[in-house]
Amino acid sequence: MCVFKLYFLIISTLLLSACAIVPGGEVYIGKEAEALSKKTPSITTEQIEFHKITAQNTKKTATKKHRPYRNFKLEQQVKSYSYKVGAGDVLQVTVWEHPELLNLGATGLPAIGFQIDSRGYIFYPYVGRFQVAGKSVNGVRTSLSEALSKYIENPQLDVRVTKYAAKKVYLTGQVVKPLPLTLSGQAITLLDAINQAGGVTKNANLDDVVVIRKGKRRHIDLYALMHFGDMRQNILLRDGDQIHVADQKVKYAYMMGQVRSPIAVQLPDRGVTLAEALGKAGGINELTANAKAVYVIRESHQKGMVAKVHMLDLSNMAAMVLAAKFELKNEDVVYVAKSPIVKWNQLLSVITPSLTSLNSIATTKTNLNTAF
């Protein structure tokens, strides 16, 4: 059900039951609304939470207090980081005083090295097929030295990776250069990866960056990390990690009913209060509004409940103090009811033509009787 259809149903329920909630609520409903209520699922007052806006529930959401933090766990992980070679990586192996063991190409010059095949093996002279995947460079050196010692006395080896290709992390979404990033012998953190991708775009949602690792999602506050140095949000990346920077979704609250300009008010990150939103809508229409019946309607998260309705009586101007502290949330609907006198005038406007017609018929009948 779309959000506006849901709120229409909620407002319809409020209009029917408002006389039991606050004085001056909507009490009239026409045939069209009755027909609509039969076609759509009804929402009863038992499915709506009602709350008066008070000093206790108008405290503005506390702003996050950002400050720099060290991440000792990450520092230790970076310090002890050791790259494990894998399929696609290329190794260069040098055995001192044994040039015959150089990996020579067809021209007789040293080739690029020993590329690890899809099963994690290289082919090395004397040793033959040798499994290296999953080992660190030091691990490869130790294992290969032991294997060569059967043919060479006390072999002195140097092993290094000349090409990294086995392990990658993937950056998607609102980064300047969405790309797969190849891991290497140097530890790479989330912040490193973002920087290597050229940073984030202007439309990036820094408050909720998602890192997916082996099917599990972790939410990162990149804003705190990048702007305040909160290193607790930084993590060491591993092979296969997916980093997604979502776009920043625009949030709105909707001003409806007896306001001068029914509009959608954009909600910035700092938030918007009820008073600010009413100001953006031109304020309450003094000629038609019932200041005692101002509703803020939002989704309820309680089981069995559909909506949460906050009510404020603005007939006392001191209540604007509460309105100035009550923060609106995404997709809130602010509804200002009609004044009782306006509803009475509207009712008269419907009745008066009928009375005029009846009076006209009666006059015509009298005239006809007189004529005959």
N, C-alpha and C positions, 0 to 999 in steps of 0.2 A: 504494500500500500504506500503510495507516494506521501511525502511529508505533508503537503498541503491538504490532501484528502483527509489524512489523519487529523490534522489540526482543525479542519472544517467540522469534522464529527465532534471533536472535543468542544469547540466553541458552540456548536449546536446544543450539546448537552448542557453547557454552562448557561446558555440563554434560557433553556427550559427550566433549569433548577436554580437560577441565580437569586430568585426571591428568597430562597432558604439559605443563601450564602451571605450576600451583602445587600443592603438596601439599594433599590433603584436598578436592579439587574434587568436583563431582557426577559419579558414574560409573554410576548406575543409570538406566535408561529403561524405562518400561512399554510394554505393547502399544498403549495409547491414543496415547502420544507417537509410537510407531513408525508407527501408522496416519496420524497427522497429518502427519508428515514426508514421507509419500508423496504426500499431497494438496497440500502447499505447496512452493514452490521452496526447496531447501536452500541453506544458507549454509555454505561450508567455511571452515576456518581460514585458507586461502590468501587469503580475501577480507576478513580482519580484521587490522588493525594491532594489535600487542600492545606495550604500553609499561609499564615499571615506573614507579611514581611515585617520583621522586627529587628531591633538592634543586634540580637543574637545571631541572626542568619544573614546579616548584611556586611559582615566583615569581608573585605576584599581578599581575594586569594593571595596568600603570601608570595611575594616575588622570590624566586630562587636566589639564594645567596651563593654566588659563584666566587671561588677563590682558587689559587693554585694548590695542587696536591701532588705529592710524589707517589710513585707507584713502585714500591720496593720489590714486589713480586715480578713485575715486568723487567725491572733492572736486572734481577737475577737471571731471568729467562734469556735476556739478550746476552748477558755475560757468558752463560753456559751453552749458547746456541751452537749447534753443530749440524751442518748440512749433510743429508744422506743422499748419495748419488742414486740415479734411477735411469730408466730407459730413455734414450735420446741424448743423455749427457755424453760429452767427449772427454776422455782422460788422456793426459800426457804422462807417460811413465819413462823415467830416465834411470838407468842402472849405471852408476859410476864405474869407469874403466871397462865398460862392455858396450862399445858403440854398435856392435853387431845386433844388439837387442833393440835398437831404435826402430820405430815403425816407419819404414821407408816406403815411399810411393813408387810409381812406375818409372819416374825420372831419376830415381836414386836419391832424391831429396826427402827429408823428413815429412811425413804426411801429417794430417791434422791431428792425429792421435788415434786412440782406440774408442770407437763409439759403442756405447752399451746397447745391446740389442733389446728387442721387445720382451725377452724373458729375463733380462738383467745380467747377461753374460758379455764378456769380452774374450777375444782369442789372443793369447799371449804366447810368444815363443817358449818352447820347452814345456810350459805349463799346460798349454792347450786351452780349452774352454774353461773360463774361470768366472765364477759367480761373484759380482760386486754390488749389485743393487741392494739398497738398504743399509749400506755401510758408509761411514764417514771416510774422508780422505785418509785420515790416519789409520782407520780400520782396513782400508784397501791396501795401504802400504805395508801394514803388519802381516796381513794374510798372504800377500803376494811375495813378501820377503821369505816367509816360511816355505811357500811352495817352491821358490827358486833355490832355496838353500840345498835342495837335493841335487842340484846341478852346478851351482856356483857357491864357492866358499864365501861365507859371510857377505852376502850381497847388500850393497848400499843403494837404496831406492829413493827417488823423489817422485811423488805422485801429486798431480794437481788437475783441477778441472779447467779445460780451455773453452768449453762451451756448456752453458746451462740450458737445459730444455725440458727436463723431466717434470718440474713442479710449477704450478701456476695458481694464481688467485685471480678472481674476476671482478671487475668494477663495472657497475651498470647504473643507469639513472642519471641524476643531475651532477655529473662530473664533466669537466671540460673535455677530456679524452677517455670515453668509456673503452676499456681495453682489458685483455688478459695480461697480467703482469707476471713475469717469470721470476721465481724465487732463485736466489743465488747463495753464495757462501756467507753473505752478510745478512744478519737478521733484519727482517722488514716488519715494521709495525703498521697498524692501521693508518696512523698519521703520515708515515712515509709513503704508503701506497696512494693516499689522497693527493699528496704533493706531487708524486710521480705522474699522476693522471692529470696534472695541470690545475688541481684544486677543484672547487665546486662552482656551479653556476649561480647566478643571482636568484634563480628560482628554487634553489635547494632548500629542503626542510632539514635544518641542522639539528633540530631537537630530537629527531627520531631516525637515526641511520641504522639499518639492519645488517647484521653479519650472520650469514647462514653457514653453519659448520656441521656436516654430517646430518643434515635434516633438522638441526636445532637452530632456533632463531635467538639472536641476542640483540637487544636494542641499545644503541650507543647515543649519548648526548654529545654530538660532535661540536655543538655550539660552546659548551663548557670546555671542551678539549682545546678547540682552536682559539677561542677568544680569552680564556681565563687560565689556560695551562693546567686544567684538571686532568692530570695524567692517569687518574683512575679509570677514565673512559678509554684509554689507549690499550690495545692488545697486540700480542705477537701473532702474526698471521701464519697460517699453515696451508699446506697443499690442499687445493680444492675449495678454499674459503670463497664465498660469494659476498660481495659488499654492494648493497643497494642504497643509493641516496635518493629518496623519494622527492617529488616536487612538492612545493608548498601549496597546500590546498587553502583557498580563500574561504573564510568563515563568515557567516552572515546571521543576523537576527532580523526578524521581520516585524515591522510596525503596521498594525492593522486597527480597524475600527475608527473611533472618533478622534483621530489625530489630523492635523492640518495637511500633512503630506505623507500618506501611506507609502513607505519605502522599505527597501532592504538595506540595513545598516551593516557595513563591513566591519568585522571585528579584528583589529590588529592584535599583535602578540601581547601588547601591554594590557589588552582588555578594554571593554566599554561598559560603563554603568548604565542603569536604567535611566537616570537623569540625562546622561549624555545622549542616549539613543532618542529620548523624547525631544531633546533639543534639536537633533538632526532631522527629526520628523516635523519640525515647526511647532512642537508643543501640542498640548491638548486643545481641541476646538472648544472654546468656552461657550459657544452657542448651542452645541449639540451634545457635548460629552458629559457623562456622569463621573465626576472626579472621584466619587466613592468606589467606583468599580473599575479598577485598573488591574489587569491580570497579566502575569508572565507564565506562559505555558511551555513546558519542556517535557521531554521523554522521561518516563519513570523507569528505574532499574529494579524496582521491587517486584517480586513474583506476583503475578495476577493483576498487577496494576498497569495501566496504559500510559497515564500522564501524571505529571506533578504540576500543580497550579499554585503559584504564589500570588497573593492578593494584597493590594495596597490602597488605602484610602487617602487620596491626595486632596480631598476637600479642605483638610487642614494643611496649610502650606508648610508647616514645620515637618511634615512627612517627607518633604523633598530631601531632607537630610538623610533619610533612609534610602531614598531613590538614588542619591549620589554615592552610596556605598554598595548598592546591590549590583553585583556583576552579572552581565548577561553571558550566556553560553551559546555555542554554535547551534543554529537552528531553533533558538528560542523564538516564540511568537509573543509579542506584546500586543494585547488587545484592550482597547478602551471602549467601555460600553456606552450606549446612548443614554441621554438624560431622560427621566420619566416624562417630562413635559414634551419632549420631542416625540417620544413614542405615542403620547396622547394626541399630539397634533397630526401625526401620521395616521393614527386610527381615524381621526376626524376627517382627514382628507380622503379616506376610503369610504366613510359613511356618508359624508355630505353630498356627493353626487347622487347616491341612492335616494336620500331624503328629498333632494331637489326634484328627482324624477317622479317620486311618489306625489309630491306637492303639485307638480305640473299636471299629473294625471287627474288628481282630485279637482283641480281648478277647471280642467277641461270638461270633466263630468258635470260639474255644477253649471257651467256655461251652457252645456247641451240641454240640461234639464230646464233651465230658464227659457231657452229658446223654444222649447216645445211645450 
